[in-house]
Amino acid sequence: MSLSFDDFLKVDVRVGTIRRADPFPEARRPALKLWVDFGPEIGERKTSAQITRHYDPAGLPGRQVVAVVNFPPKQIGTFMSQCLVLGVPDADGEVVLLKPDLDVPDGGRMY
């Protein structure tokens, strides 16, 4: 399936800073709850992420991540996810978060 450039432009991918991270023991698969600040235009959004293999909640606040911010909210167990933090699989298929190479302002849109 091909994707047109116009379709690509519909996906709003932004950088944000994790402000809070908590365990999500109610999730079916091991996950963390994240609160990500996308700057004044978008504000803070929350999400859950299956990133427990490589990340501890205490080490995540202050870390910048890349996320899709224009998906509709999705109920995940008892938690409403408002964005999708992006990652890629390591050699074992475990999630490694995507982040900017340098610090950038929160809310910056990918292009």
C-alpha positions as CSV (number, residue, x, y, z in Angstrom):
1,M,0.0,0.0,0.0
2,S,1.4,3.4,-1.0
3,L,1.1,6.5,1.2
4,S,0.7,9.9,-0.5
5,F,2.5,12.9,0.9
6,D,-0.8,14.4,1.7
7,D,-1.6,11.4,3.8
8,F,1.7,11.7,5.6
9,L,1.0,15.4,6.4
10,K,-2.2,14.3,8.2
11,V,-0.1,12.5,10.9
12,D,0.8,15.1,13.5
13,V,4.1,13.9,15.0
14,R,5.5,16.1,17.8
15,V,8.3,16.1,20.3
16,G,7.4,16.3,24.0
17,T,9.0,15.9,27.4
18,I,7.9,13.2,29.8
19,R,6.9,14.9,33.0
20,R,5.7,11.9,35.0
21,A,5.9,8.1,34.6
22,D,4.1,5.6,36.8
23,P,3.7,1.8,36.7
24,F,0.5,0.5,35.1
25,P,-0.1,-2.8,36.9
26,E,-3.7,-3.1,35.6
27,A,-2.5,-3.4,32.0
28,R,-2.7,-6.8,30.3
29,R,1.0,-6.6,29.2
30,P,3.6,-4.8,31.3
31,A,3.4,-1.1,30.7
32,L,4.0,2.4,32.1
33,K,1.7,5.4,32.3
34,L,3.3,8.5,30.9
35,W,2.4,12.2,31.0
36,V,4.1,14.1,28.2
37,D,4.3,17.9,27.8
38,F,4.0,19.0,24.2
39,G,4.3,22.7,24.9
40,P,1.7,25.5,25.2
41,E,-0.1,24.8,21.9
42,I,-1.0,21.2,22.7
43,G,-0.3,20.9,26.4
44,E,0.1,17.7,28.4
45,R,-1.2,14.4,27.1
46,K,-1.1,11.0,28.8
47,T,-0.4,7.6,27.3
48,S,0.5,4.1,28.2
49,A,3.6,2.4,26.7
50,Q,4.9,-1.2,26.8
51,I,8.4,-0.1,27.6
52,T,9.2,-1.8,30.9
53,R,12.0,-3.9,29.5
54,H,14.4,-0.9,29.0
55,Y,12.8,1.9,31.0
56,D,12.2,2.5,34.7
57,P,9.6,5.1,35.7
58,A,12.0,7.0,37.9
59,G,14.4,7.6,34.9
60,L,11.9,8.9,32.4
61,P,10.9,12.4,33.6
62,G,12.8,15.0,31.7
63,R,13.4,12.7,28.7
64,Q,12.2,14.0,25.3
65,V,10.2,11.6,23.1
66,V,8.4,11.6,19.7
67,A,4.7,10.9,19.6
68,V,1.6,11.1,17.3
69,V,-0.7,13.6,18.9
70,N,-3.7,13.6,16.6
71,F,-5.1,10.1,17.1
72,P,-8.5,10.0,18.9
73,P,-8.2,9.1,22.6
74,K,-8.2,5.3,23.3
75,Q,-9.3,3.6,26.5
76,I,-6.7,1.1,27.7
77,G,-8.0,-0.7,30.7
78,T,-8.7,2.0,33.3
79,F,-6.5,4.6,31.6
80,M,-7.4,6.9,28.7
81,S,-4.5,7.2,26.2
82,Q,-4.3,10.6,24.4
83,C,-1.2,10.2,22.2
84,L,1.0,7.4,20.8
85,V,4.7,7.5,21.9
86,L,6.9,6.1,19.1
87,G,9.5,3.5,19.3
88,V,11.3,0.8,17.4
89,P,12.1,-2.8,18.3
90,D,15.5,-3.9,19.6
91,A,17.0,-7.3,18.5
92,D,14.5,-9.0,20.9
93,G,11.5,-7.1,19.8
94,E,11.3,-4.8,22.9
95,V,10.5,-1.2,22.4
96,V,13.2,1.5,22.3
97,L,11.8,5.0,22.4
98,L,12.5,7.5,19.6
99,K,13.9,10.9,20.7
100,P,15.5,13.9,19.1
101,D,19.2,13.8,18.7
102,L,19.5,17.3,20.4
103,D,17.2,19.0,22.9
104,V,14.4,20.9,21.0
105,P,11.4,22.9,22.1
106,D,8.4,20.9,23.2
107,G,5.7,20.8,20.6
108,G,8.0,20.9,17.6
109,R,6.3,19.2,14.7
110,M,8.2,16.6,12.7
111,Y,9.0,17.4,9.0
